[in-house]
Amino acid sequence: MQLTAVYIAAPEGGYTAFIEEIPGAISEGESIEEARENLSDALRMVLECNRELARQTEPAAAVREAFELATM
């Protein structure tokens, strides 16, 4: 599965970047390349934060397993 990264040129220079499918995965950079690298870090942080929040509220008996998303 592929996600969609969107890069928008900022009036003051640089780019704002976000991933359409993942709310909160937003970053910026002076170039598209820098914005892409920063966006990768932002996505990783969003997923880690969501994982921690889920673990705080899930029952002790919850079953966890790796889940790989295949191309649809």
ROGUSE-208909 format. One record per residue: residue number from 1; residue in three letters; x, y, z of N, C-alpha, C, CB in turn. Coordinates in steps of 0.001 Angstrom, whole numbers, plus 500000, padded with zeros to 6 digits. Glycine has a CB too. Example, Ala and Ser with C-alpha at 12.3 -4.5 7.8 and 13.67 -1.06 7.14 Angstrom:
2
+------+-------+--------+--------+--------+--------+--------+--------+--------+--------+--------+--------+--------+--------+
| zalo | rokol |    n_u |    n_v |    n_w |   ca_u |   ca_v |   ca_w |    c_u |    c_v |    c_w |   cb_u |   cb_v |   cb_w |
+------+-------+--------+--------+--------+--------+--------+--------+--------+--------+--------+--------+--------+--------+
|    1 |   ALA | 513190 | 494310 | 507800 | 512300 | 495500 | 507800 | 513200 | 496700 | 507800 | 511308 | 495527 | 509046 |
|    2 |   SER | 512850 | 497750 | 507080 | 513670 | 498940 | 507140 | 512900 | 500030 | 507870 | 514084 | 499402 | 505725 |
+------+-------+--------+--------+--------+--------+--------+--------+--------+--------+--------+--------+--------+--------+
This chain:
72
+------+-------+--------+--------+--------+--------+--------+--------+--------+--------+--------+--------+--------+--------+
| zalo | rokol |    n_u |    n_v |    n_w |   ca_u |   ca_v |   ca_w |    c_u |    c_v |    c_w |   cb_u |   cb_v |   cb_w |
+------+-------+--------+--------+--------+--------+--------+--------+--------+--------+--------+--------+--------+--------+
|    1 |   MET | 500841 | 498819 | 500000 | 500000 | 500000 | 500000 | 500882 | 501237 | 500000 | 499045 | 500002 | 501213 |
|    2 |   GLN | 500514 | 502196 | 499209 | 501234 | 503460 | 499178 | 500370 | 504556 | 499775 | 501651 | 503821 | 497742 |
|    3 |   LEU | 501015 | 505490 | 500442 | 500339 | 506674 | 500971 | 500663 | 507851 | 500071 | 500764 | 506964 | 502445 |
|    4 |   THR | 499892 | 508931 | 500213 | 500077 | 510100 | 499362 | 500653 | 511255 | 500163 | 498751 | 510511 | 498715 |
|    5 |   ALA | 501868 | 511673 | 499802 | 502489 | 512847 | 500417 | 502170 | 514062 | 499544 | 504046 | 512656 | 500580 |
|    6 |   VAL | 501789 | 515153 | 500186 | 501456 | 516386 | 499481 | 502432 | 517465 | 499950 | 499959 | 516813 | 499739 |
|    7 |   TYR | 503005 | 518190 | 499003 | 503956 | 519262 | 499303 | 503380 | 520560 | 498763 | 505371 | 518971 | 498685 |
|    8 |   ILE | 503300 | 521555 | 499621 | 502746 | 522854 | 499237 | 503801 | 523921 | 499491 | 501430 | 523169 | 500024 |
|    9 |   ALA | 504120 | 524667 | 498450 | 505099 | 525745 | 498592 | 504536 | 526819 | 499523 | 505463 | 526354 | 497204 |
|   10 |   ALA | 505327 | 527226 | 500499 | 504922 | 528270 | 501443 | 505302 | 529634 | 500884 | 505577 | 528048 | 502834 |
|   11 |   PRO | 504468 | 530650 | 501062 | 504761 | 531985 | 500534 | 506090 | 532547 | 501034 | 503647 | 532934 | 500901 |
|   12 |   GLU | 506465 | 532204 | 502264 | 507710 | 532722 | 502840 | 508915 | 531866 | 502462 | 507593 | 532801 | 504357 |
|   13 |   GLY | 508680 | 530814 | 501693 | 509743 | 529909 | 501273 | 509598 | 528565 | 501934 | 511103 | 530497 | 501586 |
|   14 |   GLY | 510182 | 527571 | 501347 | 510093 | 526227 | 501877 | 508779 | 525564 | 501506 | 510258 | 526247 | 503372 |
|   15 |   TYR | 508525 | 524427 | 502129 | 507344 | 523633 | 501821 | 506700 | 523102 | 503087 | 507702 | 522482 | 500895 |
|   16 |   THR | 505380 | 523038 | 503067 | 504611 | 522323 | 504069 | 504297 | 520969 | 503452 | 503295 | 523109 | 504496 |
|   17 |   ALA | 504366 | 519917 | 504247 | 504121 | 518568 | 503740 | 503177 | 517831 | 504675 | 505445 | 517788 | 503581 |
|   18 |   PHE | 502317 | 517008 | 504086 | 501450 | 516164 | 504896 | 501112 | 514897 | 504134 | 500166 | 516915 | 505294 |
|   19 |   ILE | 500673 | 513887 | 504877 | 500233 | 512641 | 504274 | 498715 | 512645 | 504321 | 500837 | 511385 | 505010 |
|   20 |   GLU | 498097 | 512570 | 503140 | 496640 | 512679 | 503033 | 495895 | 511692 | 503927 | 496220 | 512470 | 501604 |
|   21 |   GLU | 496362 | 510481 | 503991 | 495625 | 509420 | 504664 | 495851 | 509345 | 506176 | 495990 | 508121 | 504056 |
|   22 |   ILE | 496796 | 510087 | 506706 | 497137 | 510000 | 508132 | 497004 | 511376 | 508783 | 498580 | 509447 | 508324 |
|   23 |   PRO | 495874 | 511642 | 509454 | 495733 | 512932 | 510127 | 496871 | 513141 | 511126 | 494368 | 513024 | 510842 |
|   24 |   GLY | 497427 | 514314 | 511138 | 498485 | 514651 | 512079 | 499885 | 514447 | 511546 | 498323 | 513856 | 513301 |
|   25 |   ALA | 500040 | 513753 | 510422 | 501371 | 513548 | 509831 | 501684 | 514760 | 508962 | 501437 | 512208 | 508986 |
|   26 |   ILE | 502208 | 515792 | 509597 | 502460 | 517086 | 508953 | 503866 | 517537 | 509298 | 501414 | 518157 | 509394 |
|   27 |   SER | 504541 | 518138 | 508331 | 505879 | 518653 | 508588 | 506173 | 519777 | 507600 | 506944 | 517524 | 508481 |
|   28 |   GLU | 507445 | 520174 | 507559 | 507869 | 521224 | 506643 | 509356 | 521074 | 506380 | 507548 | 522630 | 507210 |
|   29 |   GLY | 509835 | 521832 | 505424 | 511260 | 521825 | 505110 | 511585 | 522926 | 504127 | 511688 | 520468 | 504548 |
|   30 |   GLU | 512851 | 523265 | 504035 | 513293 | 524310 | 503109 | 513220 | 523851 | 501659 | 514714 | 524739 | 503441 |
|   31 |   SER | 513326 | 522549 | 501424 | 513220 | 521973 | 500081 | 512256 | 520794 | 500153 | 514629 | 521525 | 499529 |
|   32 |   ILE | 511820 | 520289 | 499004 | 510948 | 519115 | 499016 | 511688 | 517929 | 499627 | 510463 | 518774 | 497583 |
|   33 |   GLU | 512966 | 517797 | 499342 | 513737 | 516695 | 499900 | 513771 | 516748 | 501422 | 515152 | 516714 | 499348 |
|   34 |   GLU | 514011 | 517942 | 501972 | 514035 | 518095 | 503427 | 512642 | 517867 | 504004 | 514557 | 519493 | 503821 |
|   35 |   ALA | 511624 | 518385 | 503340 | 510247 | 518177 | 503803 | 509902 | 516693 | 503792 | 509250 | 518963 | 502924 |
|   36 |   ARG | 510362 | 515956 | 502781 | 510114 | 514515 | 502686 | 510754 | 513778 | 503869 | 510662 | 513960 | 501348 |
|   37 |   GLU | 511996 | 514114 | 504177 | 512677 | 513485 | 505316 | 511959 | 513804 | 506625 | 514145 | 513950 | 505393 |
|   38 |   ASN | 511589 | 515070 | 506794 | 510888 | 515481 | 508013 | 509511 | 514826 | 508103 | 510747 | 517010 | 508059 |
|   39 |   LEU | 508863 | 514635 | 506962 | 507549 | 514006 | 506938 | 507651 | 512542 | 507356 | 506921 | 514121 | 505538 |
|   40 |   SER | 508700 | 511885 | 506959 | 508928 | 510505 | 507376 | 509046 | 510428 | 508900 | 510200 | 509935 | 506704 |
|   41 |   ASP | 509778 | 511353 | 509497 | 509900 | 511414 | 510956 | 508548 | 511708 | 511604 | 510927 | 512485 | 511365 |
|   42 |   ALA | 507785 | 512622 | 511014 | 506475 | 512984 | 511560 | 505534 | 511779 | 511540 | 505861 | 514157 | 510762 |
|   43 |   LEU | 505548 | 511021 | 510451 | 504698 | 509828 | 510364 | 505092 | 508815 | 511432 | 504798 | 509188 | 508962 |
|   44 |   ARG | 506365 | 508604 | 511598 | 506842 | 507665 | 512612 | 506367 | 508110 | 514005 | 508394 | 507559 | 512570 |
|   45 |   MET | 506453 | 509393 | 514295 | 506036 | 509904 | 515607 | 504530 | 509757 | 515813 | 506439 | 511374 | 515757 |
|   46 |   VAL | 503733 | 510018 | 514777 | 502276 | 509864 | 514885 | 501932 | 508412 | 515202 | 501572 | 510313 | 513574 |
|   47 |   LEU | 502549 | 507480 | 514484 | 502261 | 506064 | 514714 | 502709 | 505619 | 516106 | 502945 | 505206 | 513648 |
|   48 |   GLU | 503861 | 506070 | 516548 | 504339 | 505722 | 517893 | 503418 | 506293 | 518966 | 505773 | 506237 | 518105 |
|   49 |   CYS | 502990 | 507527 | 518779 | 502087 | 508171 | 519747 | 500751 | 507436 | 519799 | 501863 | 509660 | 519381 |
|   50 |   ASN | 500198 | 507090 | 518631 | 498928 | 506362 | 518597 | 499060 | 505002 | 519279 | 498451 | 506181 | 517147 |
|   51 |   ARG | 500193 | 504343 | 519071 | 500433 | 503046 | 519706 | 500440 | 503203 | 521229 | 501776 | 502434 | 519216 |
|   52 |   GLU | 501136 | 504201 | 521730 | 501208 | 504417 | 523178 | 499840 | 504766 | 523757 | 502210 | 505529 | 523501 |
|   53 |   LEU | 499088 | 505606 | 523062 | 497746 | 505958 | 523548 | 496842 | 504737 | 523597 | 497115 | 507037 | 522657 |
|   54 |   ALA | 496927 | 503888 | 522582 | 496105 | 502675 | 522559 | 496475 | 501759 | 523714 | 496267 | 501932 | 521221 |
|   55 |   ARG | 497758 | 501622 | 523991 | 498206 | 500723 | 525065 | 497768 | 501210 | 526443 | 499725 | 500585 | 525032 |
|   56 |   GLN | 497580 | 502506 | 526599 | 497150 | 503051 | 527887 | 495696 | 502712 | 528189 | 497343 | 504559 | 527908 |
|   57 |   THR | 494894 | 502475 | 527149 | 493464 | 502258 | 527364 | 492999 | 500838 | 527063 | 492686 | 503211 | 526525 |
|   58 |   GLU | 493871 | 499992 | 526530 | 493435 | 498638 | 526185 | 493432 | 497743 | 527424 | 494346 | 498037 | 525093 |
|   59 |   PRO | 492570 | 496740 | 527423 | 492535 | 495823 | 528567 | 493798 | 494970 | 528632 | 491298 | 494920 | 528489 |
|   60 |   ALA | 494122 | 494492 | 529824 | 495329 | 493689 | 530023 | 495309 | 492415 | 529177 | 495482 | 493328 | 531500 |
|   61 |   ALA | 494134 | 491886 | 528887 | 494024 | 490635 | 528141 | 494032 | 490847 | 526621 | 492755 | 489911 | 528547 |
|   62 |   ALA | 494282 | 492046 | 526168 | 494285 | 492308 | 524728 | 495366 | 491479 | 524042 | 494502 | 493812 | 524447 |
|   63 |   VAL | 495066 | 491029 | 522839 | 496018 | 490245 | 522052 | 496606 | 491159 | 520984 | 495333 | 488983 | 521406 |
|   64 |   ARG | 497935 | 491164 | 520891 | 498633 | 491993 | 519895 | 499370 | 491094 | 518928 | 499620 | 492983 | 520573 |
|   65 |   GLU | 499413 | 491500 | 517657 | 500204 | 490802 | 516654 | 500626 | 491799 | 515575 | 499404 | 489615 | 516037 |
|   66 |   ALA | 501668 | 491461 | 514857 | 502107 | 492307 | 513733 | 501044 | 492225 | 512649 | 503520 | 491859 | 513178 |
|   67 |   PHE | 500831 | 493337 | 511968 | 499825 | 493411 | 510912 | 500459 | 494085 | 509708 | 498547 | 494185 | 511385 |
|   68 |   GLU | 500534 | 493366 | 508618 | 501112 | 493921 | 507401 | 500000 | 494241 | 506427 | 502131 | 492947 | 506768 |
|   69 |   LEU | 499981 | 495460 | 505949 | 498934 | 495898 | 505045 | 499352 | 495615 | 503617 | 498626 | 497391 | 505237 |
|   70 |   ALA | 498647 | 494724 | 502968 | 498965 | 494367 | 501589 | 498288 | 495349 | 500639 | 498526 | 492914 | 501279 |
|   71 |   THR | 498809 | 495420 | 499438 | 498231 | 496287 | 498416 | 496817 | 495829 | 498100 | 499099 | 496291 | 497139 |
|   72 |   MET | 495919 | 496788 | 498032 | 494528 | 496461 | 497710 | 494297 | 496559 | 496227 | 493561 | 497384 | 498453 |
+------+-------+--------+--------+--------+--------+--------+--------+--------+--------+--------+--------+--------+--------+
